[in-house]
């Protein structure tokens, strides 16, 4: 194979994996027109159509899919080998890509990483906010963040946060007009602020527990978000009851902007865990990130 063909196939792989000339060009640091022209030349040399292009999407043809499945694993293996070579460098370096929710990013991951990264200028971190359950292998992420109970068993999981809970809150103005709910079932008579779960394609059913009795309640309301931070603002604006992470509303509750309801029904969830496949264990840069995020309890134990 000519070196030019190899270089062009790397560009094809980027477009095929991203399913977009725009995203692939941004990732590679080149222009869309250069990328499109290069792949057309590769197709001409091979005598095969590798990509199907429409105004809205790009996808591999049957030949392109076969080439991708044959070529991509070998390239990824080379990339992993190169990452392992970084162990011979004096300072850890390389890029670590993590997919996580907005809550995990703001509450745990970014506060822990911010001071550490100043000491490791050669480590590059990409934090991709996605409230769904991304397949980190298919998405070429090095790790993801989920609640411990949601981590697949074939992954390594490292706890990075304490247990936490969701709490139901509303503004004083809202509760002045409506009787506060006394049980989770009462929420069906309220204007509730919903949370859409991308991985399920539906709305989150609130999970409640009291004295061993567990309930899941689906509610209706004027607003639906896929981010907890916006739900807090909507609740503080008097637009309904929100069921959100407790740490997001501690200050608004103290200041009186929000009032907590159903406190005795709000149970804890298993804390956030960083999860990843075993192939990343030997990367010094990744080890720095894992150690920075690892949860330490009040006694100093990890």
C-alpha positions in Angstrom: 0.0 0.0 0.0 1.3 3.5 -0.9 1.8 5.9 2.0 -0.7 8.3 0.4 -3.4 5.6 0.5 -2.7 5.0 4.2 -3.0 8.7 5.0 -6.2 9.0 3.0 -7.7 5.9 4.7 -7.1 7.5 8.1 -9.1 10.5 6.9 -11.8 8.1 5.6 -11.9 6.4 9.0 -12.4 9.7 10.8 -15.4 10.6 8.6 -16.9 7.2 8.8 -16.7 7.0 12.6 -17.9 10.6 13.1 -20.7 10.2 10.4 -19.9 13.8 9.5 -17.5 15.8 7.4 -17.9 18.8 9.7 -17.1 16.9 12.9 -14.2 14.9 11.3 -12.7 18.1 9.8 -12.8 19.8 13.3 -11.3 16.8 14.9 -8.5 16.6 12.3 -7.9 20.3 12.1 -8.5 20.5 8.3 -11.2 21.9 6.1 -14.3 20.0 5.0 -13.5 20.7 1.3 -10.0 19.2 1.7 -11.4 16.2 3.4 -14.2 15.6 0.8 -11.7 16.0 -2.1 -9.2 13.6 -0.5 -11.8 10.9 0.0 -13.1 11.3 -3.5 -9.6 10.7 -4.8 -9.3 7.6 -2.6 -12.5 6.2 -3.9 -11.4 6.9 -7.5 -8.1 5.1 -6.9 -9.8 2.1 -5.3 -12.7 2.1 -7.8 -15.2 1.8 -4.9 -17.7 4.1 -3.4 -16.9 4.2 0.3 -19.4 6.8 1.6 -23.0 7.6 1.0 -23.5 11.4 1.2 -26.8 13.2 1.7 -27.5 16.8 2.6 -28.1 15.7 6.2 -25.9 12.7 6.8 -22.8 10.7 5.9 -22.6 6.9 6.2 -20.3 4.1 5.0 -21.4 2.0 2.0 -21.2 -1.8 2.3 -17.6 -1.6 1.0 -16.8 1.3 3.3 -18.2 -0.5 6.3 -16.1 -3.6 5.5 -13.0 -1.4 5.1 -13.7 0.4 8.4 -14.2 -2.8 10.4 -11.0 -4.2 9.0 -8.9 -1.1 9.2 -10.0 0.7 12.3 -9.2 -2.0 15.0 -5.6 -2.1 13.7 -5.2 1.7 13.9 -6.7 1.8 17.4 -4.3 -1.0 18.4 -1.4 1.1 17.1 -2.7 4.2 19.0 -2.9 2.1 22.2 0.7 1.0 21.7 1.8 4.6 21.2 0.0 5.6 24.4 1.8 2.8 26.2 5.2 4.2 25.0 4.4 7.4 26.8 5.3 5.6 30.0 8.9 6.1 29.0 8.6 9.8 29.1 9.5 11.8 32.2 6.2 13.5 32.4 2.8 11.9 31.7 1.2 13.1 28.4 -1.5 12.3 26.0 -5.3 12.9 25.6 -7.9 11.4 27.9 -11.5 11.6 26.7 -14.4 11.1 29.3 -18.1 11.2 28.7 -20.3 12.2 31.7 -23.4 14.0 32.8 -23.6 17.7 33.4 -24.2 17.1 37.2 -21.1 14.8 37.5 -19.0 17.3 35.6 -20.0 20.3 37.7 -20.2 18.6 41.1 -17.3 16.1 41.1 -15.1 15.9 38.0 -14.2 19.5 37.1 -13.5 20.6 40.8 -11.2 17.7 41.2 -9.4 18.0 37.9 -8.9 21.7 37.8 -6.1 21.9 40.4 -4.4 18.8 39.2 -4.1 19.7 35.5 -1.9 22.7 36.3 0.8 20.3 37.4 0.5 18.2 34.2 0.6 20.6 31.2 1.2 17.7 28.8 -2.0 15.9 29.7 -5.0 17.0 27.5 -8.5 16.2 28.8 -11.7 16.2 26.7 -14.9 16.2 28.9 -18.0 15.4 26.8 -21.3 16.1 28.5 -23.9 13.6 27.6 -26.7 12.6 30.0 -27.3 9.4 28.1 -25.5 6.1 28.5 -22.8 6.3 25.8 -20.9 3.2 24.7 -17.4 4.3 25.6 -15.7 1.8 23.3 -17.8 2.6 20.2 -17.5 6.3 21.0 -13.7 6.0 21.4 -13.8 7.4 25.0 -11.2 6.4 27.5 -13.7 6.4 30.3 -17.2 7.3 31.4 -19.0 8.4 34.6 -22.2 6.7 35.8 -23.8 5.7 39.1 -22.2 2.6 40.4 -25.3 0.5 40.0 -25.4 1.3 36.2 -21.8 0.3 35.4 -21.5 -2.8 33.1 -19.9 -5.7 34.9 -17.1 -6.1 32.3 -15.8 -2.6 33.1 -13.3 -1.5 35.8 -15.2 0.9 38.1 -13.6 3.4 40.5 -15.8 5.4 43.0 -15.3 9.1 42.5 -18.1 10.5 44.7 -20.0 9.8 47.9 -23.6 8.5 47.7 -26.1 11.3 47.0 -29.8 11.7 46.6 -32.4 13.5 44.5 -34.8 15.9 46.4 -38.1 17.5 45.5 -38.2 21.2 45.6 -40.5 24.1 44.7 -40.5 27.9 45.2 -42.4 29.5 48.0 -44.6 31.3 45.5 -45.6 28.0 43.9 -46.4 26.4 47.2 -48.4 29.4 48.3 -50.9 28.6 45.5 -50.8 24.8 45.8 -50.9 22.4 48.7 -47.5 20.8 49.2 -47.4 17.1 48.3 -47.5 14.8 51.3 -46.7 11.5 49.4 -45.1 10.9 46.0 -48.5 10.0 44.5 -49.6 13.6 45.2 -47.1 14.8 42.6 -49.5 13.7 39.8 -51.8 16.6 40.8 -48.9 19.2 40.5 -47.2 21.0 37.7 -43.9 19.0 37.7 -40.7 19.8 35.8 -39.7 16.6 33.9 -36.3 15.2 33.1 -35.9 13.4 29.8 -33.5 10.4 29.8 -31.8 10.1 26.4 -30.8 6.5 26.9 -34.4 5.4 27.4 -36.1 8.0 25.1 -38.6 8.7 27.8 -39.2 10.8 30.9 -37.7 9.9 34.2 -40.0 8.3 36.7 -39.2 9.6 40.1 -37.8 7.0 42.5 -38.9 7.3 46.1 -38.5 5.0 49.2 -39.7 5.1 52.8 -39.7 2.4 55.4 -38.8 -0.2 52.9 -41.6 0.8 50.5 -40.4 1.8 47.1 -42.4 3.9 44.6 -41.8 5.2 41.0 -44.0 8.1 40.0 -44.4 9.5 36.5 -45.6 13.1 36.4 -46.8 15.7 34.0 -45.9 19.4 33.7 -45.3 22.3 31.4 -41.5 21.9 31.2 -39.1 19.1 30.3 -35.3 19.4 30.3 -32.4 17.0 29.9 -30.3 18.9 32.4 -30.8 19.2 36.1 -29.3 22.7 36.3 -32.0 24.2 34.2 -34.6 22.3 36.2 -33.4 24.1 39.4 -33.8 27.5 37.8 -37.3 26.6 36.6 -38.3 25.5 40.0 -36.9 28.7 41.6 -38.8 30.7 39.1 -42.1 29.2 40.4 -42.8 27.0 37.4 -43.3 23.7 39.3 -41.8 21.0 41.4 -38.4 19.6 40.4 -36.7 16.4 41.5 -33.0 17.2 41.3 -29.6 16.4 42.9 -29.5 17.7 46.4 -26.2 19.5 46.1 -27.6 21.7 43.4 -30.3 23.1 45.7 -28.6 23.4 49.1 -27.9 27.1 48.7 -31.3 28.0 47.3 -33.0 26.2 50.2 -30.8 28.0 52.7 -31.6 31.4 51.1 -35.3 30.6 51.0 -35.6 30.6 47.2 -36.6 27.0 47.3 -38.5 24.8 49.7 -37.9 21.0 50.0 -40.9 18.7 50.1 -41.2 14.9 50.5 -37.9 14.8 52.4 -38.6 11.5 54.2 -39.3 9.8 50.8 -36.0 10.9 49.1 -33.5 8.0 49.3 -29.8 7.9 48.4 -28.3 6.6 45.2 -24.9 4.8 44.8 -22.2 7.4 44.1 -20.7 8.2 40.8 -18.0 5.8 39.4 -15.4 6.3 36.7 -15.5 3.2 34.5 -13.2 2.1 31.7 -12.0 -1.0 29.9 -8.7 -2.7 31.0 -6.8 -1.5 27.9 -6.3 1.9 29.5 -4.6 0.7 32.7 -1.1 1.3 31.5 -1.4 4.9 30.4 0.4 7.2 32.8 -1.8 10.2 31.8 -4.9 8.1 32.5 -3.5 7.0 35.8 -3.1 10.6 36.9 -6.8 11.3 36.0 -8.0 8.3 37.9 -6.0 9.1 41.0 -7.2 12.7 40.9 -10.9 11.7 40.7 -10.8 8.8 43.2 -13.2 9.3 46.1 -11.7 9.8 49.6 -14.1 9.3 52.6 -14.0 11.5 55.7 -11.4 9.2 57.3 -9.1 9.7 54.3 -9.7 6.3 52.9 -9.8 5.7 49.1 
